[in-house]
């Protein structure tokens, strides 16, 4: 990987990226209608800077989560299925925002309602030609990049034993998560269940909500004076979109909004922080036709059970957030964060 040049004060002290996997403009509208009876009321919709992102992959107009998250994490387009490697190209690992943050002596964390080795979090802390190589992705986490916080669904390449051997404190339910001594803990692996965390609609029993995982992650990361990088993913918005399941998608999107509010409430007094809220792609081709009022499912139609090529929303608050406007590319997010380079689509010189 190229050496990191000095970037001075342009790079924020704290960088928080919140990704609603599969969350298009219409998913936001539907959730806002359901939550309050009108549009524009979710937490991130209150942010002062808005844009829309093009999401295409290097090899196809319809991206998957691996290629889209890689574009966000590295500023470079790759083929579908690729986790932060130069493919097409020579397969060189692409430096990610999480790795840059570590070079700047920041703590780092990944939080998701999917299993933690899933494509979106993986793109920030692993390098692999195939997103389904879950054991290799887990190895990258535990032995190479070593994020301070890994909170999400369990299994899928991660085990309690491997994380403990790597020096992580492991928690497996909500009670243990909240009983952590966050003033003391530096490396924590939350392995909640054996796959994705259940939908809010179905009840989580003694597993944590996304907003609760975000709270504990911030408790740990914010102890560090040099700042932190945190990814918060509402991963099951996408799964509900694939199933054309509006009820479950509504509640996942509302919980994602609650997690963003939690983050904002914790960091909004620090003018060195940036929060970016977006999606990796749209799922389901949702179209909302009519508001049915607060607490009622709006009238809607789906057009597919897969991803679409639709642009997705981007909301920004904090340091460098004024660079967010108009129609952008997902590769531009890294330039927004760094405050470096123009937004014309040229690869960020930082890397």
LUMVEX-687299 format. One line per 3 residues: number of its first residue (from 0); their letters; for each residue x, y, z of N, C-alpha, C, O. Coordinates in steps of 0.2 Angstrom, whole numbers, plus 5000, padded with zeros to 4 digits. Example, Ala and Ser with C-alpha at 12.3 -4.5 7.8 and 13.67 -1.06 7.14 Angstrom:
0) as) 5066 4972 5039 5062 4978 5039 5066 4984 5039 5071 4983 5042; 5064 4989 5035 5068 4995 5036 5064 5000 5039 5067 5006 5040;
REM end
This chain:
0) xxx) 5004 4994 5000 5000 5000 5000 5004 5006 5000 5010 5006 5003; 5002 5012 4997 5006 5018 4997 5007 5021 5004 5002 5020 5008; 5012 5024 5005 5013 5028 5011 5008 5033 5012 5006 5036 5007;
3) xxx) 5006 5034 5018 5001 5039 5020 5004 5046 5021 5008 5047 5025; 5003 5051 5016 5006 5058 5017 5003 5061 5023 4997 5059 5025; 5006 5067 5025 5003 5071 5030 4997 5074 5028 4997 5077 5022;
6) xxx) 4991 5074 5032 4985 5077 5030 4983 5082 5035 4978 5085 5034; 4987 5084 5040 4986 5089 5044 4979 5089 5047 4976 5084 5049; 4976 5095 5048 4970 5096 5051 4964 5095 5047 4958 5095 5049;
9) xxx) 4965 5093 5040 4959 5091 5036 4955 5085 5038 4949 5085 5038; 4958 5080 5041 4955 5074 5043 4952 5075 5049 4955 5077 5054; 4945 5073 5050 4942 5075 5056 4945 5070 5062 4948 5065 5061;
12) xxx) 4944 5073 5068 4946 5069 5074 4942 5062 5074 4945 5057 5075; 4935 5063 5073 4931 5057 5074 4927 5056 5067 4924 5061 5065; 4927 5050 5064 4923 5049 5058 4918 5043 5059 4920 5038 5062;
15) xxx) 4912 5045 5058 4907 5040 5059 4903 5039 5053 4900 5044 5050; 4903 5033 5050 4899 5032 5044 4893 5027 5046 4894 5022 5049; 4887 5029 5044 4881 5025 5046 4878 5023 5039 4876 5027 5035;
18) xxx) 4878 5016 5038 4875 5014 5032 4869 5010 5033 4869 5004 5036; 4864 5012 5030 4857 5008 5030 4858 5004 5023 4856 5006 5018; 4860 4997 5024 4861 4993 5018 4854 4992 5015 4849 4990 5018;
21) xxx) 4854 4994 5008 4848 4993 5004 4843 4999 5005 4837 4999 5002; 4845 5004 5009 4840 5010 5011 4840 5015 5005 4844 5020 5006; 4835 5015 5001 4834 5020 4996 4830 5026 4998 4828 5026 5004;
24) xxx) 4829 5031 4994 4825 5036 4996 4818 5034 4998 4815 5037 5003; 4815 5029 4995 4808 5028 4996 4808 5024 5003 4802 5024 5006; 4813 5020 5005 4813 5017 5011 4813 5022 5017 4810 5021 5022;
27) xxx) 4817 5028 5016 4817 5033 5021 4810 5036 5021 4808 5038 5027; 4807 5038 5015 4800 5041 5015 4795 5036 5019 4791 5039 5023; 4795 5030 5018 4790 5025 5021 4791 5025 5028 4786 5025 5032;
30) xxx) 4798 5025 5031 4799 5025 5038 4797 5031 5041 4795 5031 5047; 4798 5037 5038 4796 5043 5041 4789 5044 5041 4786 5046 5046; 4785 5042 5036 4778 5041 5036 4775 5037 5042 4771 5039 5046;
33) xxx) 4778 5031 5043 4776 5027 5048 4778 5029 5055 4774 5029 5060; 4784 5032 5056 4786 5035 5062 4782 5041 5065 4781 5042 5071; 4781 5045 5060 4778 5052 5062 4772 5054 5058 4769 5059 5060;
36) xxx) 4770 5051 5053 4765 5053 5049 4766 5058 5044 4762 5061 5040; 4773 5060 5043 4775 5065 5038 4782 5063 5036 4786 5060 5039; 4784 5066 5030 4791 5065 5028 4796 5070 5031 4794 5075 5035;
39) xxx) 4802 5068 5031 4808 5072 5033 4809 5072 5041 4812 5077 5043; 4807 5067 5044 4807 5067 5052 4812 5062 5055 4813 5062 5061; 4815 5058 5051 4820 5054 5053 4826 5058 5056 4827 5063 5053;
42) xxx) 4830 5055 5060 4835 5059 5063 4840 5062 5058 4842 5067 5058; 4842 5058 5053 4847 5060 5049 4844 5065 5043 4848 5068 5040; 4838 5065 5042 4835 5069 5038 4836 5077 5041 4835 5081 5037;
45) xxx) 4837 5077 5047 4838 5084 5050 4845 5087 5049 4846 5092 5050; 4850 5082 5046 4856 5085 5045 4856 5090 5040 4852 5090 5035; 4861 5095 5040 4861 5101 5036 4863 5100 5029 4861 5104 5024;
48) xxx) 4866 5095 5027 4869 5094 5020 4866 5087 5017 4867 5082 5021; 4863 5087 5011 4860 5081 5008 4863 5081 5001 4865 5086 4998; 4864 5075 4999 4865 5073 4992 4863 5067 4990 4859 5063 4994;
51) xxx) 4864 5065 4984 4862 5058 4982 4869 5055 4979 4873 5058 4975; 4869 5048 4979 4875 5045 4977 4874 5040 4972 4869 5036 4972; 4878 5040 4966 4878 5034 4962 4882 5028 4965 4887 5029 4968;
54) xxx) 4879 5022 4963 4882 5017 4967 4885 5011 4962 4887 5006 4965; 4886 5012 4956 4888 5007 4951 4895 5004 4953 4899 5007 4956; 4895 4997 4952 4902 4994 4953 4906 4995 4947 4904 4997 4941;
57) xxx) 4912 4992 4947 4917 4993 4941 4915 4989 4935 4916 4991 4930; 4911 4983 4937 4910 4979 4931 4902 4978 4930 4900 4974 4926; 4898 4982 4933 4891 4982 4932 4887 4988 4935 4889 4991 4940;
60) xxx) 4882 4990 4932 4878 4996 4934 4875 4994 4941 4873 4998 4945; 4874 4988 4942 4870 4986 4948 4875 4983 4953 4877 4977 4953; 4877 4987 4958 4882 4985 4963 4879 4980 4968 4873 4979 4969;
63) xxx) 4884 4976 4971 4882 4973 4977 4885 4976 4983 4888 4981 4982; 4884 4974 4989 4887 4977 4995 4894 4977 4996 4897 4982 4998; 4897 4972 4993 4905 4972 4994 4908 4977 4989 4912 4981 4992;
66) xxx) 4906 4978 4983 4909 4983 4979 4907 4990 4981 4911 4995 4981; 4900 4991 4983 4898 4998 4986 4902 5000 4992 4904 5006 4993; 4902 4995 4997 4906 4997 5003 4913 4998 5002 4916 5002 5005;
69) xxx) 4916 4994 4997 4923 4996 4995 4924 5003 4993 4929 5006 4994; 4919 5005 4988 4920 5011 4985 4920 5017 4991 4923 5022 4991; 4915 5016 4996 4915 5020 5001 4921 5020 5006 4924 5025 5008;
72) xxx) 4924 5014 5007 4929 5013 5012 4936 5015 5009 4940 5017 5012; 4937 5015 5002 4943 5016 4999 4943 5021 4994 4949 5024 4992; 4938 5023 4991 4937 5028 4986 4939 5025 4979 4940 5029 4974;
75) xxx) 4938 5019 4978 4940 5016 4972 4934 5010 4970 4932 5007 4974; 4932 5010 4964 4927 5005 4961 4931 4999 4961 4937 4998 4958; 4927 4993 4962 4929 4987 4961 4924 4982 4959 4918 4985 4958;
78) xxx) 4925 4976 4957 4920 4972 4954 4915 4969 4960 4917 4969 4966; 4909 4968 4958 4905 4965 4963 4908 4959 4967 4912 4955 4963; 4907 4958 4973 4910 4952 4977 4917 4954 4980 4919 4950 4984;
81) xxx) 4920 4959 4978 4927 4960 4980 4927 4964 4986 4923 4969 4987; 4931 4962 4991 4932 4966 4997 4939 4970 4997 4944 4967 4999; 4938 4976 4995 4944 4981 4996 4951 4978 4993 4956 4978 4997;
84) xxx) 4950 4976 4987 4956 4974 4983 4956 4977 4976 4950 4978 4974; 4961 4978 4973 4961 4981 4966 4959 4976 4961 4964 4973 4958; 4953 4975 4960 4950 4970 4955 4944 4973 4952 4939 4974 4956;
87) xxx) 4944 4975 4946 4950 4974 4941 4956 4977 4943 4956 4983 4946; 4961 4974 4941 4968 4977 4942 4972 4971 4945 4971 4965 4943; 4978 4973 4948 4983 4968 4950 4981 4964 4957 4985 4960 4960;
90) xxx) 4975 4966 4960 4973 4962 4966 4977 4965 4972 4976 4962 4978; 4980 4971 4972 4983 4974 4978 4978 4976 4983 4972 4979 4981; 4979 4975 4989 4975 4978 4994 4974 4985 4994 4979 4989 4993;
93) xxx) 4968 4988 4994 4966 4995 4994 4966 4997 5002 4962 4994 5005; 4969 5002 5003 4969 5005 5010 4962 5008 5011 4959 5011 5007; 4960 5006 5017 4953 5008 5019 4953 5014 5024 4958 5016 5027;
96) xxx) 4947 5017 5025 4947 5023 5030 4948 5020 5037 4951 5024 5041; 4946 5014 5038 4948 5011 5045 4956 5011 5046 4958 5012 5051; 4959 5009 5041 4966 5008 5041 4970 5015 5041 4975 5016 5045;
99) xxx) 4967 5019 5038 4970 5026 5038 4969 5029 5045 4974 5032 5048; 4963 5028 5048 4962 5030 5055 4967 5027 5060 4969 5031 5064; 4968 5021 5059 4973 5018 5063 4980 5021 5062 4984 5022 5067;
102) xxx) 4982 5022 5056 4988 5026 5055 4989 5033 5058 4994 5035 5060; 4983 5036 5059 4982 5042 5063 4981 5041 5070 4980 5046 5074; 4983 5035 5073 4982 5033 5080 4975 5034 5083 4974 5036 5088;
105) xxx) 4970 5032 5079 4963 5032 5081 4961 5025 5083 4963 5021 5080; 4956 5025 5087 4953 5019 5088 4948 5017 5083 4946 5022 5080; 4946 5011 5082 4941 5010 5076 4936 5004 5078 4938 5000 5083;
108) xxx) 4931 5004 5075 4925 5000 5077 4921 4998 5071 4919 5003 5067; 4918 4992 5071 4913 4990 5066 4907 4988 5070 4907 4984 5075; 4901 4990 5068 4895 4988 5072 4889 4986 5066 4889 4990 5062;
111) xxx) 4886 4981 5067 4881 4979 5062 4876 4974 5064 4877 4971 5069; 4870 4975 5061 4865 4970 5063 4865 4963 5059 4862 4959 5060; 4870 4963 5054 4871 4957 5051 4877 4954 5054 4880 4956 5059;
114) xxx) 4879 4947 5052 4884 4944 5055 4890 4949 5054 4891 4952 5048; 4895 4949 5058 4900 4954 5058 4905 4953 5052 4908 4958 5050; 4906 4947 5049 4910 4946 5043 4906 4948 5037 4909 4946 5031;
117) xxx) 4900 4950 5037 4896 4952 5031 4900 4957 5027 4904 4960 5029; 4898 4958 5020 4902 4961 5015 4903 4969 5017 4908 4971 5017; 4898 4972 5020 4898 4979 5021 4904 4981 5027 4908 4985 5025;
120) xxx) 4903 4978 5033 4908 4979 5037 4915 4976 5035 4920 4979 5036; 4915 4971 5031 4921 4968 5029 4925 4972 5025 4932 4973 5025; 4922 4976 5021 4926 4981 5016 4930 4986 5020 4934 4989 5017;
123) xxx) 4928 4987 5026 4932 4992 5030 4938 4989 5033 4942 4993 5036; 4938 4983 5034 4943 4980 5039 4946 4973 5036 4949 4970 5040; 4945 4972 5030 4948 4966 5027 4949 4967 5020 4947 4972 5017;
126) xxx) 4953 4962 5017 4955 4962 5010 4954 4955 5007 4958 4950 5009; 4949 4954 5002 4948 4947 5000 4945 4948 4993 4941 4952 4992; 4947 4943 4988 4944 4944 4982 4937 4941 4981 4933 4942 4976;
129) xxx) 4934 4938 4987 4928 4935 4987 4924 4936 4994 4927 4934 4999; 4919 4940 4994 4915 4941 5000 4913 4935 5004 4912 4936 5010; 4913 4930 5001 4910 4924 5005 4916 4920 5008 4915 4915 5011;
132) xxx) 4922 4922 5008 4928 4919 5011 4927 4922 5019 4932 4925 5021; 4922 4919 5022 4921 4922 5029 4926 4921 5034 4928 4925 5038; 4929 4915 5034 4935 4913 5039 4941 4918 5037 4944 4920 5042;
135) xxx) 4942 4919 5031 4948 4923 5029 4947 4930 5031 4951 4934 5034; 4940 4933 5031 4939 4939 5033 4939 4940 5040 4942 4945 5043; 4937 4935 5044 4938 4935 5051 4945 4935 5053 4947 4938 5058;
138) xxx) 4949 4931 5050 4956 4931 5051 4959 4938 5050 4963 4940 5054; 4957 4942 5045 4960 4949 5044 4958 4953 5050 4962 4957 5052; 4952 4952 5052 4950 4956 5058 4954 4955 5064 4957 4960 5067;
141) xxx) 4955 4949 5066 4958 4947 5072 4965 4947 5072 4968 4948 5077; 4968 4946 5066 4976 4946 5066 4979 4951 5062 4985 4953 5063; 4975 4955 5058 4979 4960 5054 4976 4967 5056 4980 4971 5058;
144) xxx) 4970 4969 5054 4968 4975 5055 4966 4977 5063 4967 4982 5065; 4963 4972 5066 4962 4972 5073 4958 4978 5075 4960 4982 5079; 4952 4979 5073 4948 4985 5075 4946 4984 5083 4946 4978 5085;
147) xxx) 4946 4989 5086 4945 4989 5094 4938 4986 5095 4937 4982 5100; 4933 4987 5091 4926 4985 5093 4923 4982 5087 4924 4984 5081; 4921 4975 5088 4918 4971 5083 4911 4969 5086 4911 4964 5089;
150) xxx) 4906 4972 5084 4899 4970 5087 4894 4969 5081 4893 4973 5077; 4891 4963 5081 4887 4961 5077 4884 4953 5078 4886 4951 5083; 4881 4951 5073 4879 4944 5073 4885 4939 5073 4891 4941 5071;
153) xxx) 4885 4933 5076 4890 4929 5077 4891 4924 5072 4887 4924 5067; 4896 4919 5073 4897 4914 5068 4900 4916 5061 4902 4922 5061; 4899 4912 5056 4901 4914 5049 4908 4917 5049 4910 4922 5046;
156) xxx) 4912 4912 5052 4920 4913 5052 4922 4916 5058 4928 4915 5060; 4918 4919 5063 4920 4921 5069 4918 4916 5074 4913 4913 5074; 4923 4915 5079 4921 4911 5085 4924 4914 5091 4928 4918 5091;
159) xxx) 4921 4912 5097 4923 4915 5103 4930 4913 5105 4934 4918 5107; 4932 4907 5103 4939 4905 5104 4944 4909 5101 4949 4911 5103; 4943 4910 5094 4947 4914 5090 4948 4921 5092 4954 4924 5092;
162) xxx) 4943 4924 5094 4943 4931 5096 4946 4931 5103 4950 4936 5104; 4945 4927 5108 4948 4927 5114 4956 4926 5113 4960 4929 5117; 4958 4921 5109 4965 4920 5108 4968 4926 5105 4974 4927 5106;
165) xxx) 4964 4930 5101 4967 4936 5098 4967 4942 5103 4969 4947 5101; 4965 4941 5109 4965 4946 5114 4959 4950 5115 4959 4956 5118; 4954 4948 5112 4947 4952 5113 4943 4949 5119 4943 4943 5120;
168) xxx) 4940 4954 5122 4935 4952 5127 4928 4950 5123 4926 4954 5119; 4926 4944 5124 4920 4942 5120 4913 4942 5124 4913 4940 5130; 4908 4945 5121 4902 4945 5124 4897 4943 5119 4897 4943 5113;
171) xxx) 4892 4939 5122 4887 4936 5117 4880 4937 5118 4875 4935 5115; 4878 4942 5123 4871 4944 5124 4871 4951 5126 4876 4954 5128; 4865 4954 5127 4864 4961 5128 4866 4963 5135 4870 4968 5136;
174) xxx) 4865 4958 5140 4867 4959 5147 4875 4960 5148 4877 4964 5151; 4878 4955 5144 4885 4955 5145 4888 4962 5141 4893 4964 5144; 4885 4964 5136 4887 4970 5133 4887 4976 5137 4892 4980 5138;
177) xxx) 4881 4976 5141 4881 4982 5145 4884 4982 5152 4885 4987 5155; 4887 4976 5153 4891 4975 5159 4898 4976 5158 4902 4975 5163; 4900 4977 5152 4907 4979 5150 4910 4985 5154 4906 4990 5155;
180) xxx) 4916 4985 5156 4919 4991 5159 4922 4994 5153 4928 4993 5152; 4918 4999 5151 4920 5002 5144 4926 5007 5146 4929 5010 5141; 4927 5009 5152 4933 5013 5154 4940 5009 5153 4945 5012 5152;
183) xxx) 4939 5003 5153 4945 4998 5154 4946 4994 5147 4951 4993 5145; 4940 4992 5144 4941 4988 5138 4944 4991 5132 4942 4997 5131; 4948 4988 5129 4951 4991 5122 4949 4987 5116 4948 4990 5111;
186) xxx) 4948 4980 5117 4947 4976 5111 4941 4972 5114 4941 4968 5118; 4935 4973 5110 4929 4969 5112 4926 4966 5105 4925 4969 5100; 4924 4960 5106 4920 4956 5101 4914 4954 5103 4913 4950 5108;
189) xxx) 4908 4957 5100 4902 4955 5102 4899 4950 5097 4898 4952 5091; 4898 4944 5099 4896 4939 5094 4889 4937 5096 4888 4933 5101; 4884 4940 5093 4877 4939 5096 4873 4934 5091 4871 4936 5086;
192) xxx) 4872 4928 5094 4869 4923 5090 4874 4920 5086 4880 4921 5086; 4871 4916 5081 4875 4912 5076 4874 4915 5069 4877 4912 5064; 4871 4920 5068 4870 4923 5061 4868 4930 5062 4870 4934 5067;
195) xxx) 4864 4933 5057 4861 4940 5058 4857 4941 5064 4854 4936 5067; 4858 4947 5067 4853 4948 5073 4846 4948 5070 4845 4951 5065; 4841 4946 5074 4834 4945 5072 4831 4952 5070 4834 4957 5072;
198) xxx) 4826 4952 5066 4823 4958 5065 4819 4961 5071 4817 4958 5075; 4819 4968 5071 4816 4971 5077 4808 4969 5077 4806 4968 5083; 4805 4968 5072 4798 4965 5071 4797 4959 5075 4792 4958 5078;
201) xxx) 4802 4954 5075 4802 4948 5078 4804 4947 5085 4803 4942 5088; 4807 4953 5088 4809 4953 5094 4816 4950 5095 4818 4945 5091; 4821 4953 5099 4828 4951 5099 4829 4947 5106 4835 4945 5106;
204) xxx) 4824 4946 5110 4826 4942 5116 4831 4946 5120 4831 4952 5121; 4837 4942 5121 4842 4945 5125 4848 4947 5120 4854 4946 5122; 4847 4949 5114 4852 4952 5110 4851 4960 5109 4845 4962 5110;
207) xxx) 4856 4963 5108 4856 4971 5108 4853 4973 5102 4854 4971 5096; 4850 4979 5102 4847 4983 5097 4854 4987 5094 4859 4987 5097; 4853 4989 5087 4858 4993 5084 4860 4999 5088 4866 5000 5089;
210) xxx) 4855 5003 5091 4857 5009 5094 4860 5007 5101 4865 5011 5103; 4859 5001 5104 4863 4999 5110 4870 4997 5108 4874 4999 5112; 4871 4994 5103 4878 4992 5101 4882 4999 5099 4888 4999 5101;
213) xxx) 4879 5003 5096 4882 5010 5094 4884 5013 5101 4889 5016 5101; 4880 5013 5106 4881 5016 5112 4887 5014 5115 4892 5017 5117; 4888 5007 5116 4893 5004 5119 4900 5005 5115 4905 5006 5118;
216) xxx) 4899 5004 5108 4905 5006 5104 4908 5013 5105 4914 5014 5106; 4903 5018 5106 4906 5025 5107 4909 5025 5114 4913 5029 5115; 4906 5022 5119 4909 5022 5126 4916 5020 5126 4920 5022 5129;
219) xxx) 4918 5015 5122 4924 5012 5121 4929 5016 5117 4934 5018 5119; 4926 5018 5111 4931 5022 5106 4932 5029 5109 4937 5032 5107; 4927 5032 5112 4928 5039 5114 4933 5040 5120 4934 5046 5121;
222) xxx) 4935 5035 5123 4940 5035 5128 4947 5038 5125 4951 5040 5129; 4948 5037 5119 4954 5039 5116 4955 5046 5114 4951 5048 5110; 4960 5049 5116 4961 5056 5115 4962 5058 5107 4960 5064 5105;
225) xxx) 4965 5054 5104 4966 5055 5096 4960 5054 5092 4961 5055 5086; 4955 5052 5095 4948 5051 5091 4947 5044 5088 4951 5039 5090; 4942 5043 5084 4940 5036 5082 4937 5036 5075 4935 5041 5072;
228) xxx) 4937 5030 5072 4933 5029 5066 4927 5023 5068 4929 5019 5071; 4921 5024 5066 4916 5020 5068 4911 5019 5062 4909 5024 5059; 4910 5013 5060 4905 5011 5055 4899 5008 5059 4900 5003 5063;
231) xxx) 4893 5010 5058 4887 5008 5060 4882 5006 5054 4880 5010 5050; 4881 4999 5054 4877 4997 5048 4870 4994 5051 4870 4990 5055; 4865 4997 5048 4858 4994 5048 4857 4989 5043 4855 4990 5037;
234) xxx) 4860 4983 5044 4861 4978 5038 4855 4974 5036 4854 4972 5030; 4850 4974 5040 4844 4970 5039 4838 4974 5035 4833 4971 5033; 4839 4981 5034 4835 4984 5030 4835 4981 5023 4830 4980 5019;
237) xxx) 4841 4979 5021 4842 4976 5014 4839 4969 5014 4835 4967 5009; 4839 4965 5019 4836 4959 5019 4828 4959 5019 4825 4955 5015; 4825 4964 5022 4818 4965 5021 4816 4967 5014 4811 4965 5012;
240) xxx) 4821 4971 5011 4819 4973 5004 4820 4967 5000 4815 4967 4995; 4824 4963 5001 4825 4957 4996 4818 4953 4997 4816 4950 4992; 4815 4953 5003 4809 4949 5004 4803 4953 5003 4798 4950 5003;
243) xxx) 4804 4959 5001 4798 4963 5000 4794 4963 5006 4787 4963 5005; 4797 4964 5011 4793 4964 5018 4793 4971 5021 4798 4973 5024; 4788 4975 5020 4788 4982 5021 4788 4982 5029 4791 4987 5032;
246) xxx) 4784 4978 5033 4784 4979 5040 4790 4978 5043 4792 4983 5047; 4794 4973 5041 4801 4972 5044 4806 4978 5042 4810 4980 5046; 4805 4980 5036 4809 4985 5033 4808 4992 5037 4813 4996 5039;
249) xxx) 4802 4994 5038 4800 5000 5042 4803 5000 5049 4807 5005 5051; 4803 4994 5053 4806 4994 5059 4813 4994 5059 4816 4997 5064; 4816 4991 5054 4824 4991 5054 4826 4998 5052 4831 5000 5055;
252) xxx) 4822 5002 5048 4825 5009 5046 4824 5013 5052 4828 5018 5053; 4818 5012 5056 4817 5017 5061 4822 5016 5067 4825 5020 5070; 4824 5009 5068 4830 5008 5073 4836 5011 5070 4840 5013 5074;
255) xxx) 4838 5010 5064 4844 5013 5061 4843 5021 5062 4849 5024 5064; 4838 5024 5061 4837 5031 5063 4839 5033 5070 4842 5038 5072; 4836 5028 5074 4837 5029 5082 4845 5028 5083 4847 5032 5087;
258) xxx) 4848 5024 5080 4855 5023 5081 4859 5029 5079 4864 5031 5082; 4857 5032 5073 4860 5038 5071 4859 5044 5076 4863 5048 5077; 4853 5044 5079 4851 5049 5084 4856 5048 5090 4858 5053 5093;
261) xxx) 4857 5042 5092 4861 5040 5097 4868 5043 5096 4871 5046 5101; 4871 5042 5090 4877 5044 5088 4878 5052 5089 4882 5054 5092; 4873 5055 5086 4873 5062 5085 4873 5065 5092 4877 5070 5094;
264) xxx) 4869 5062 5097 4868 5065 5103 4875 5064 5107 4876 5069 5112; 4879 5059 5106 4885 5058 5109 4891 5063 5107 4895 5065 5110; 4890 5065 5100 4896 5068 5097 4895 5075 5095 4900 5078 5093;
267) xxx) 4889 5077 5095 4887 5084 5092 4890 5090 5095 4890 5095 5092; 4893 5089 5101 4897 5095 5104 4904 5095 5102 4908 5099 5105; 4906 5091 5098 4913 5090 5095 4914 5093 5088 4912 5089 5084;
270) xxx) 4916 5099 5087 4916 5101 5080 4922 5098 5076 4923 5100 5070; 4925 5093 5078 4930 5089 5074 4928 5083 5072 4931 5079 5069; 4921 5082 5072 4918 5076 5070 4914 5076 5064 4911 5081 5063;
273) xxx) 4914 5071 5060 4909 5071 5054 4905 5064 5055 4907 5059 5057; 4898 5065 5053 4894 5059 5053 4891 5059 5046 4888 5064 5043; 4892 5054 5042 4889 5053 5036 4884 5047 5036 4886 5041 5039;
276) xxx) 4878 5048 5033 4873 5043 5033 4871 5041 5026 4869 5046 5022; 4871 5035 5024 4870 5034 5017 4868 5026 5017 4867 5023 5022; 4867 5024 5010 4866 5017 5009 4871 5014 5004 4874 5018 5000;
279) xxx) 4872 5008 5004 4877 5005 4999 4873 5004 4992 4877 5005 4987; 4867 5003 4992 4863 5003 4986 4856 5002 4988 4854 5002 4994; 4851 5003 4984 4844 5002 4985 4842 4995 4984 4844 4991 4979;
282) xxx) 4837 4992 4988 4835 4985 4987 4827 4985 4987 4824 4988 4991; 4825 4981 4982 4818 4980 4981 4814 4985 4977 4808 4983 4975; 4817 4990 4974 4813 4995 4970 4807 4997 4973 4802 4998 4970;
285) xxx) 4807 4999 4980 4801 5001 4983 4799 5008 4980 4803 5012 4979; 4792 5009 4980 4789 5015 4978 4783 5016 4983 4779 5012 4983; 4783 5022 4986 4778 5024 4991 4773 5028 4987 4775 5033 4984;
288) xxx) 4767 5026 4987 4761 5029 4984 4757 5034 4988 4755 5039 4986; 4756 5032 4994 4752 5037 4999 4754 5036 5006 4755 5030 5008; 4754 5041 5009 4754 5041 5017 4748 5039 5020 4743 5041 5018;
291) xxx) 4749 5034 5024 4743 5031 5028 4742 5034 5035 4737 5032 5039; 4747 5038 5037 4747 5041 5044 4752 5037 5049 4754 5032 5047; 4753 5041 5054 4758 5038 5059 4756 5031 5062 4750 5030 5063;
294) xxx) 4761 5027 5062 4759 5020 5064 4756 5016 5060 4754 5010 5061; 4755 5018 5053 4751 5014 5048 4756 5013 5042 4759 5018 5040; 4756 5007 5039 4760 5006 5034 4757 5010 5028 4751 5010 5026;
297) xxx) 4762 5014 5024 4759 5018 5019 4758 5013 5013 4759 5007 5013; 4754 5016 5008 4753 5012 5002 4759 5012 4998 4763 5017 4997; 4761 5006 4995 4767 5005 4992 4767 4999 4987 4762 4996 4986;
300) xxx) 4772 4999 4982 4773 4993 4978 4781 4992 4978 4785 4996 4979; 4783 4986 4977 4789 4983 4976 4790 4982 4968 4785 4980 4965; 4796 4983 4965 4797 4981 4958 4802 4975 4957 4802 4972 4952;
303) xxx) 4805 4973 4963 4810 4967 4962 4812 4965 4969 4810 4968 4974; 4814 4959 4969 4817 4956 4975 4825 4957 4975 4828 4954 4980; 4828 4960 4971 4835 4961 4971 4837 4968 4972 4833 4973 4974;
306) xxx) 4843 4970 4970 4845 4977 4970 4843 4981 4964 4841 4978 4959; 4844 4987 4965 4842 4991 4959 4848 4996 4957 4853 4996 4961; 4848 5000 4952 4853 5004 4950 4851 5012 4953 4855 5016 4951;
309) xxx) 4846 5012 4956 4844 5019 4959 4850 5022 4963 4853 5019 4967; 4850 5029 4962 4854 5033 4967 4852 5032 4974 4846 5031 4975; 4856 5033 4979 4854 5033 4986 4855 5039 4990 4859 5043 4987;
312) xxx) 4852 5040 4995 4853 5047 4999 4860 5047 5003 4862 5042 5005; 4862 5053 5004 4868 5054 5008 4866 5060 5012 4864 5065 5010; 4867 5060 5019 4866 5065 5023 4872 5066 5027 4876 5061 5029;
315) xxx) 4874 5072 5029 4880 5074 5032 4880 5079 5037 4876 5084 5036; 4884 5078 5042 4884 5083 5048 4891 5084 5050 4895 5079 5051; 4893 5090 5052 4900 5091 5055 4905 5093 5051 4904 5096 5045;
318) xxx) 4912 5091 5053 4918 5094 5049 4918 5091 5042 4917 5085 5041; 4919 5096 5037 4919 5094 5030 4912 5092 5027 4912 5091 5021; 4907 5093 5031 4901 5090 5028 4898 5095 5023 4894 5093 5019;
321) xxx) 4900 5101 5023 4898 5106 5018 4900 5104 5011 4898 5107 5006; 4904 5099 5010 4906 5096 5004 4901 5091 5001 4902 5089 4995; 4896 5090 5004 4891 5085 5002 4885 5090 4999 4882 5094 5002;
324) xxx) 4884 5088 4992 4878 5092 4989 4878 5089 4982 4882 5086 4979; 4872 5090 4979 4870 5088 4972 4871 5080 4971 4868 5076 4976; 4873 5078 4965 4874 5071 4964 4881 5069 4964 4885 5072 4960;
327) xxx) 4883 5065 4968 4890 5063 4969 4890 5055 4967 4886 5052 4966; 4897 5053 4968 4898 5046 4967 4900 5043 4974 4903 5047 4978; 4899 5037 4975 4900 5034 4982 4908 5034 4983 4910 5034 4989;
330) xxx) 4912 5035 4978 4919 5035 4979 4921 5042 4981 4927 5043 4984; 4916 5047 4981 4918 5054 4983 4918 5054 4991 4920 5059 4994; 4915 5050 4994 4914 5050 5001 4920 5051 5005 4921 5055 5010;
333) xxx) 4925 5047 5003 4932 5048 5006 4935 5054 5005 4939 5057 5009; 4934 5058 5000 4936 5065 4999 4933 5070 5003 4936 5075 5005; 4926 5069 5004 4922 5073 5009 4926 5072 5016 4927 5077 5019;
336) xxx) 4927 5066 5018 4930 5065 5025 4936 5068 5025 4938 5072 5030; 4941 5067 5021 4948 5069 5021 4948 5077 5020 4953 5080 5022; 4943 5080 5017 4944 5087 5015 4949 5088 5010 4952 5094 5009;
339) xxx) 4951 5083 5006 4956 5083 5001 4954 5082 4994 4950 5077 4993; 4956 5086 4989 4954 5084 4983 4948 5087 4981 4944 5088 4985; 4946 5088 4974 4940 5090 4972 4935 5085 4972 4937 5079 4973;
342) xxx) 4929 5086 4970 4924 5080 4969 4922 5079 4962 4916 5077 4961; 4927 5079 4958 4926 5078 4951 4926 5070 4949 4925 5069 4943; 4927 5066 4954 4928 5059 4952 4935 5056 4952 4936 5050 4951;
345) xxx) 4940 5061 4952 4947 5059 4952 4949 5055 4959 4947 5057 4964; 4952 5050 4958 4954 5046 4964 4958 5050 4969 4962 5054 4968; 4956 5050 4976 4959 5054 4981 4966 5053 4982 4969 5047 4982;
348) xxx) 4970 5058 4982 4977 5058 4982 4980 5055 4988 4985 5053 4989; 4975 5056 4994 4977 5053 5000 4980 5046 5000 4984 5044 5004; 4977 5042 4995 4979 5035 4994 4983 5034 4988 4985 5028 4987;
REM end
